[in-house]
Amino acid sequence: MLSGSGHSVLVAEAKPSLGRKFLMAGKSGLNLTKAEPPEVFLGAYPEGDCLAPMLAAFGPDEMIRWAEGLGQPVFTGSSGRVFPEVMKGSPLLRAWLARLAEAGEEVRTRWRWTGWEGKGHRFATPDGSEVIAPKTTIFALGGASWARLGSDGAWASAFAGRGIPVAPFAPANMGFARVWSDHMHPHFGAPVKDVALTVDVHKVRGEFVLSSRGVEGSAIYAVSRLLRDPGATLTLDLLPTLTESAVSARLARPRGKASLTNHLRKTLRLPPVKLALLREAGPVPPDHADLARRLKALPLALDGPRPLDEAISVAGGVAWQGLTDDLELAACPGQFCAGEMLDWEAPTGGYLLTACLATGRWAGHAAARICAAS
């Protein structure tokens, strides 16, 4: 946005190369956005009111045109998720960086921002400490997960020291810990398919994966914001296509000499991983009506979120009350913030990348106006 408006731009990158977290996202196909009506798309963000103008200006359609404009055709899956046809991020990143180079942008890698120095910014560089005083600045310092890719949240203390309100970081779209019984070990890595998860009154249907450390996967991420709250409880409906009465009726069929495990397998087609979860929840009720209730609302106690650095994204960051409508820092006129360092979160499914680019575009336009006026 800045170089396209004719301004000279310096990109200071802490890591040896640009876009490392972008490339990590590309390892799972690079879910760019989700093809949904604007009101549905915006509704996926708990902080939708704050993000609304940015996403109105740059939403799913604009994200698709941006990728295609960089020579990367996309396709929309059955779930509405949008991916590059090549199903990886590296070609798109190369084209993006080539566009910036053609626009004359200068990139300095291994330049880590360490704080303010008077009216300028101090950087730790391979040649020692450097201070620069640009006309305007856009911070895109990331959240606090995947530190090895550059998002370590180290900037937060400097911002707080400057009087900028920063909400504490918390994991988002993350797995949860659990210490399993020994009989669960053979099922580590197994997907639990076609299950409904309920936290309070919120229900989502999908699948998740068991691991030696606990649970993770798309359905867990979808309820992770609610599960993050202390006291939240998770129940599983292992048979979401059947009513409780239908399950009870099947269980009431004569089983003869068959074991309960075989009876469950034959009447309900429960796979081994779901049978193991049933055992994990405690003694199996002998009465078919009680057992049906257990299968439809299986409690699964968890031991809290996995560590912050393992989370796909984070909540917390620069608080909205410290920003103007242009994403300008109220405490630092002419300086802006964008991306995951802002205090917002979103589910997986393309929402994260779209909002990161939307806020970057918004801040870029505002910064360009300041440059043009000075």
C-alpha positions as CSV (number, residue, x, y, z in Angstrom):
1,M,0.0,0.0,0.0
2,L,2.9,2.4,0.8
3,S,5.1,1.7,-2.1
4,G,2.1,1.5,-4.4
5,S,1.4,5.1,-3.4
6,G,4.9,6.2,-4.4
7,H,6.6,6.1,-1.1
8,S,10.0,4.7,-0.2
9,V,9.6,1.6,2.1
10,L,12.0,-0.3,4.3
11,V,10.9,-3.7,5.6
12,A,12.9,-4.7,8.7
13,E,12.6,-8.5,9.3
14,A,13.9,-10.1,12.5
15,K,14.5,-13.5,10.9
16,P,17.0,-14.4,8.1
17,S,14.1,-14.6,5.6
18,L,10.6,-13.2,5.1
19,G,7.3,-15.1,5.6
20,R,8.3,-18.0,7.7
21,K,5.0,-18.4,9.5
22,F,3.2,-17.9,6.1
23,L,5.2,-20.9,4.8
24,M,4.3,-22.9,7.8
25,A,0.6,-22.3,7.1
26,G,1.3,-23.4,3.6
27,K,2.4,-26.9,4.7
28,S,-1.3,-27.7,5.3
29,G,-2.4,-26.3,2.0
30,L,-2.5,-22.6,2.8
31,N,-6.2,-21.9,3.6
32,L,-6.3,-18.3,2.3
33,T,-9.9,-17.5,3.1
34,K,-13.5,-18.8,3.1
35,A,-16.1,-18.2,0.5
36,E,-19.0,-16.9,2.6
37,P,-21.4,-14.0,2.5
38,P,-19.9,-11.0,4.2
39,E,-22.2,-11.1,7.2
40,V,-21.5,-14.8,7.8
41,F,-17.8,-14.3,7.4
42,L,-17.7,-11.4,9.8
43,G,-19.7,-13.3,12.3
44,A,-16.8,-15.8,12.8
45,Y,-14.8,-13.1,14.6
46,P,-15.6,-12.4,18.2
47,E,-14.1,-8.9,17.7
48,G,-16.1,-8.5,14.5
49,D,-17.2,-4.9,15.3
50,C,-13.6,-3.7,15.4
51,L,-12.6,-5.6,12.2
52,A,-15.8,-4.8,10.3
53,P,-14.5,-1.8,8.2
54,M,-11.2,-3.6,7.4
55,L,-13.0,-6.8,6.2
56,A,-15.6,-4.8,4.3
57,A,-12.8,-3.3,2.3
58,F,-10.8,-6.5,2.0
59,G,-12.7,-9.7,2.5
60,P,-12.8,-13.2,0.8
61,D,-13.4,-11.9,-2.7
62,E,-10.5,-9.4,-2.4
63,M,-8.3,-12.1,-0.9
64,I,-9.0,-14.4,-3.9
65,R,-8.2,-11.6,-6.4
66,W,-5.0,-10.7,-4.6
67,A,-3.7,-14.3,-4.9
68,E,-4.8,-14.6,-8.5
69,G,-3.2,-11.3,-9.2
70,L,0.1,-12.8,-8.1
71,G,-0.3,-15.6,-10.6
72,Q,-1.8,-18.2,-8.2
73,P,-5.2,-19.6,-9.2
74,V,-7.3,-20.9,-6.3
75,F,-10.1,-23.4,-5.8
76,T,-12.9,-23.6,-3.3
77,G,-13.4,-26.8,-1.4
78,S,-16.7,-28.4,-0.4
79,S,-16.5,-26.6,3.0
80,G,-16.1,-23.2,1.4
81,R,-12.4,-23.0,2.2
82,V,-10.2,-21.4,-0.5
83,F,-6.8,-22.7,-1.3
84,P,-4.2,-22.1,-4.0
85,E,-4.4,-24.8,-6.7
86,V,-0.8,-25.8,-5.9
87,M,-1.8,-26.4,-2.2
88,K,1.3,-24.7,-0.8
89,G,2.5,-21.2,0.1
90,S,5.9,-20.9,-1.4
91,P,4.9,-19.9,-5.0
92,L,2.6,-17.2,-3.6
93,L,5.2,-15.9,-1.3
94,R,7.9,-15.7,-4.0
95,A,5.5,-13.8,-6.3
96,W,4.6,-11.5,-3.4
97,L,8.2,-10.7,-2.6
98,A,9.0,-10.2,-6.3
99,R,6.2,-7.6,-6.5
100,L,7.7,-5.8,-3.5
101,A,11.2,-5.8,-5.0
102,E,9.8,-4.5,-8.3
103,A,8.2,-1.6,-6.3
104,G,11.6,-0.7,-5.0
105,E,11.1,-1.8,-1.4
106,E,14.2,-2.4,0.6
107,V,14.3,-5.5,2.8
108,R,16.8,-5.9,5.7
109,T,16.8,-9.3,7.4
110,R,18.1,-10.1,10.8
111,W,16.9,-6.6,11.9
112,R,15.0,-7.1,15.2
113,W,13.1,-4.2,16.6
114,T,14.0,-3.7,20.2
115,G,12.2,-0.5,21.1
116,W,11.9,3.3,20.7
117,E,14.9,5.6,20.8
118,G,13.7,9.1,21.1
119,K,11.7,9.8,18.0
120,G,13.2,6.8,16.2
121,H,13.3,3.0,16.4
122,R,16.2,0.9,17.7
123,F,17.1,-2.4,15.9
124,A,19.5,-5.2,16.8
125,T,21.3,-6.0,13.5
126,P,24.3,-8.1,12.4
127,D,26.3,-4.9,12.4
128,G,25.3,-3.8,15.9
129,S,22.6,-1.5,17.2
130,E,21.0,0.8,14.6
131,V,18.5,3.6,15.0
132,I,16.3,5.0,12.2
133,A,13.6,7.7,12.3
134,P,11.1,7.1,9.5
135,K,8.3,9.4,8.5
136,T,5.8,6.7,9.5
137,T,5.9,3.1,10.8
138,I,3.7,0.1,10.6
139,F,4.3,-2.6,13.2
140,A,3.5,-6.2,12.1
141,L,5.3,-8.0,14.9
142,G,3.0,-11.0,15.1
143,G,1.5,-12.7,18.2
144,A,3.3,-15.0,20.7
145,S,3.1,-18.5,19.3
146,W,5.6,-20.3,17.1
147,A,8.5,-18.2,18.4
148,R,11.0,-20.1,16.2
149,L,9.2,-18.6,13.2
150,G,9.5,-15.1,14.6
151,S,6.3,-14.5,16.6
152,D,7.6,-14.4,20.2
153,G,5.6,-11.5,21.6
154,A,8.8,-9.9,22.9
155,W,7.6,-6.5,21.8
156,A,4.8,-6.4,24.3
157,S,6.9,-5.1,27.2
158,A,8.2,-2.2,25.2
159,F,4.7,-1.3,24.1
160,A,3.4,-1.5,27.7
161,G,6.3,0.7,28.8
162,R,5.3,3.3,26.3
163,G,1.8,3.5,27.8
164,I,0.2,1.4,25.1
165,P,-2.5,-1.0,26.5
166,V,-1.6,-4.6,25.7
167,A,-4.0,-7.4,26.6
168,P,-2.3,-10.6,28.0
169,F,-1.6,-13.2,25.4
170,A,-3.6,-16.5,25.5
171,P,-3.5,-19.5,23.1
172,A,-6.1,-19.7,20.4
173,N,-6.9,-22.6,18.0
174,M,-4.9,-24.9,20.2
175,G,-4.9,-28.4,21.6
176,F,-5.7,-29.4,25.2
177,A,-3.7,-31.5,27.6
178,R,-4.9,-34.8,29.1
179,V,-3.2,-37.6,31.0
180,W,-4.6,-40.8,29.5
181,S,-5.1,-44.2,31.0
182,D,-2.8,-46.9,29.7
183,H,-5.5,-48.5,27.5
184,M,-5.6,-45.3,25.4
185,H,-2.0,-45.6,24.2
186,P,-2.7,-47.8,21.1
187,H,-5.1,-45.1,19.9
188,F,-2.6,-42.1,19.9
189,G,-2.7,-40.5,16.4
190,A,-6.1,-41.9,15.7
191,P,-8.8,-39.5,14.4
192,V,-12.1,-39.4,16.2
193,K,-14.5,-38.9,13.3
194,D,-18.0,-37.8,13.0
195,V,-18.5,-36.5,16.6
196,A,-20.3,-33.6,18.1
197,L,-18.5,-31.5,20.8
198,T,-20.5,-29.4,23.2
199,V,-19.1,-26.7,25.5
200,D,-21.8,-25.0,27.5
201,V,-24.5,-24.5,24.9
202,H,-22.2,-24.3,22.0
203,K,-22.0,-27.4,19.7
204,V,-19.8,-28.2,16.8
205,R,-19.6,-31.3,14.7
206,G,-16.4,-32.5,13.1
207,E,-13.4,-34.6,14.1
208,F,-10.3,-34.4,16.3
209,V,-7.2,-36.4,17.0
210,L,-5.9,-38.2,20.1
211,S,-2.3,-37.8,21.0
212,S,0.0,-38.7,23.9
213,R,-0.4,-35.1,25.1
214,G,-4.1,-34.8,24.8
215,V,-6.5,-33.7,22.0
216,E,-6.1,-31.5,19.0
217,G,-7.6,-31.0,15.5
218,S,-10.2,-28.9,13.8
219,A,-13.2,-29.7,16.1
220,I,-11.2,-29.0,19.2
221,Y,-9.9,-25.7,17.7
222,A,-13.5,-24.7,17.0
223,V,-14.4,-24.8,20.7
224,S,-11.0,-23.8,22.0
225,R,-12.0,-20.2,22.9
226,L,-14.8,-21.6,25.2
227,L,-12.6,-24.4,26.6
228,R,-9.9,-21.9,27.5
229,D,-12.1,-20.5,30.3
230,P,-11.6,-22.2,33.7
231,G,-14.5,-24.4,34.6
232,A,-15.5,-25.1,31.0
233,T,-16.5,-28.7,30.4
234,L,-16.5,-30.8,27.2
235,T,-19.0,-33.5,26.3
236,L,-18.9,-35.7,23.2
237,D,-21.7,-37.0,21.2
238,L,-20.2,-40.1,19.7
239,L,-23.2,-40.9,17.5
240,P,-24.5,-37.5,16.3
241,T,-26.6,-39.0,13.5
242,L,-28.7,-41.0,15.9
243,T,-31.1,-39.8,18.6
244,E,-30.7,-41.1,22.2
245,S,-33.9,-43.2,21.8
246,A,-32.5,-44.8,18.6
247,V,-29.3,-45.6,20.3
248,S,-31.1,-47.1,23.3
249,A,-33.3,-49.2,21.0
250,R,-30.3,-50.7,19.3
251,L,-28.6,-51.4,22.5
252,A,-31.7,-53.2,23.8
253,R,-31.4,-55.8,21.0
254,P,-30.6,-59.3,22.4
255,R,-26.9,-59.8,22.4
256,G,-26.7,-63.4,23.4
257,K,-23.2,-64.5,24.4
258,A,-21.5,-61.5,22.7
259,S,-19.4,-59.3,24.9
260,L,-20.5,-55.7,25.4
261,T,-17.7,-54.5,23.2
262,N,-18.8,-56.7,20.3
263,H,-22.5,-55.8,20.9
264,L,-21.6,-52.1,20.7
265,R,-19.5,-52.7,17.6
266,K,-22.3,-54.7,15.8
267,T,-25.3,-52.6,16.8
268,L,-23.8,-49.1,16.6
269,R,-20.7,-49.7,14.5
270,L,-18.5,-47.9,17.1
271,P,-14.8,-47.9,16.0
272,P,-12.1,-48.9,18.4
273,V,-11.1,-45.3,19.2
274,K,-14.7,-44.4,20.3
275,L,-15.0,-47.6,22.3
276,A,-11.7,-46.6,24.1
277,L,-13.1,-43.1,24.9
278,L,-16.2,-44.7,26.3
279,R,-14.1,-46.8,28.7
280,E,-12.0,-43.7,29.5
281,A,-15.1,-41.9,30.8
282,G,-15.5,-44.4,33.6
283,P,-17.4,-47.7,34.2
284,V,-19.6,-48.5,31.3
285,P,-23.3,-48.3,32.4
286,P,-24.9,-51.8,32.2
287,D,-28.4,-50.4,31.5
288,H,-29.0,-49.7,27.8
289,A,-30.8,-46.4,28.5
290,D,-28.0,-45.1,30.7
291,L,-25.4,-46.3,28.2
292,A,-27.3,-44.5,25.4
293,R,-27.1,-41.3,27.5
294,R,-23.4,-41.8,28.0
295,L,-22.7,-42.3,24.3
296,K,-24.7,-39.1,23.5
297,A,-23.1,-37.0,26.2
298,L,-19.7,-38.5,27.0
299,P,-17.7,-36.3,29.5
300,L,-14.1,-35.7,28.6
301,A,-12.1,-33.9,31.3
302,L,-9.1,-31.9,30.0
303,D,-6.1,-30.4,31.9
304,G,-6.0,-27.0,30.2
305,P,-4.6,-25.6,27.0
306,R,-1.3,-26.8,25.5
307,P,1.5,-24.2,25.8
308,L,1.1,-20.9,24.1
309,D,4.0,-21.4,21.7
310,E,2.2,-24.5,20.3
311,A,-1.0,-22.6,19.5
312,I,-1.9,-21.9,15.8
313,S,-2.7,-18.3,16.8
314,V,-3.2,-16.2,19.9
315,A,-5.7,-13.9,21.7
316,G,-4.4,-10.8,23.3
317,G,-2.1,-8.1,22.0
318,V,-2.5,-4.4,21.4
319,A,-5.8,-3.4,22.8
320,W,-8.3,-1.7,20.5
321,Q,-8.8,1.2,23.0
322,G,-5.1,2.1,22.3
323,L,-5.8,2.5,18.6
324,T,-7.6,5.0,16.4
325,D,-10.0,3.9,13.7
326,D,-7.0,3.9,11.3
327,L,-5.1,1.4,13.5
328,E,-2.8,4.3,14.5
329,L,-1.3,4.1,18.0
330,A,-2.9,6.8,20.1
331,A,0.3,7.1,22.2
332,C,2.5,7.3,19.1
333,P,1.0,9.4,16.3
334,G,2.1,8.3,12.8
335,Q,2.7,4.7,13.9
336,F,0.3,1.9,13.2
337,C,-0.2,-1.8,14.0
338,A,-1.5,-4.6,11.9
339,G,-2.0,-8.4,11.9
340,E,-1.9,-10.8,14.8
341,M,-0.3,-8.4,17.2
342,L,-3.7,-6.8,17.6
343,D,-6.1,-8.1,20.2
344,W,-8.4,-10.3,18.1
345,E,-8.8,-14.0,17.3
346,A,-10.6,-16.1,14.8
347,P,-11.3,-19.7,14.1
348,T,-9.2,-21.6,11.6
349,G,-10.6,-21.8,8.1
350,G,-9.0,-18.8,6.3
351,Y,-10.2,-16.2,8.7
352,L,-6.8,-15.6,10.2
353,L,-4.9,-14.9,7.0
354,T,-7.7,-12.7,5.6
355,A,-7.9,-10.5,8.6
356,C,-4.1,-10.2,8.8
357,L,-4.0,-8.9,5.3
358,A,-7.1,-6.7,5.7
359,T,-5.6,-4.9,8.8
360,G,-2.2,-4.6,7.0
361,R,-4.0,-3.0,4.0
362,W,-5.9,-0.7,6.2
363,A,-2.9,0.5,8.1
364,G,-0.9,0.9,4.9
365,H,-3.5,3.2,3.4
366,A,-3.6,5.3,6.6
367,A,0.2,5.5,6.7
368,A,0.3,6.5,3.0
369,R,-2.1,9.4,3.7
370,I,0.3,10.7,6.5
371,C,3.2,10.5,4.1
372,A,1.3,12.3,1.4
373,A,0.3,15.1,3.8
374,S,3.8,15.7,5.2
